[in-house]
């Protein structure tokens, strides 16, 4: 789900937040615009095991992308295989 909010009401400029979910409806990650142009902050990144229970969680981290990042860009190196 993509949410765009005005930074200042009535003026141009938006703050974008993206929420990624898996096929079972689990929240996999939340991505927000960083302070610098082209930077994004990934929060609450989580992978789930085959029973639908959280398997791994990561601290917040930054990625770079000119546009809204695609899902494969979100996972940190070393993500466990499911």
Residue, then its C-alpha position, 0 to 999 in steps of 0.5 A: x500500500x502506498x500512502x502519500x501525505x502533503x508535507x505542508x497543507x495546500x503546497x506541493x511536496x509529498x511524503x511517501x510511505x510504502x507498506x509491503x505484505x506477503x500473500x498471507x497478509x503479513x506486514x513484511x516491511x515499511x519503507x519511508x522516504x529518507x531525508x536526502x533525495x533518493x534515499x529510503x528507510x526500511x523499517x520493520x523488515x520481517x520474514x516469516x517461516x512456513x507456519x506464518x510465524x516471524x522468522x527474522x527481523x532486522x533493524x531499520x536500514x537505508x537503501x538508495x532508489x530514484x523511484x519507489x523501491x521494488x520489493x527485491x531491493x528491500x532485503x538486506x544481504x544475508x536474508x535467510x532462504x525460506 
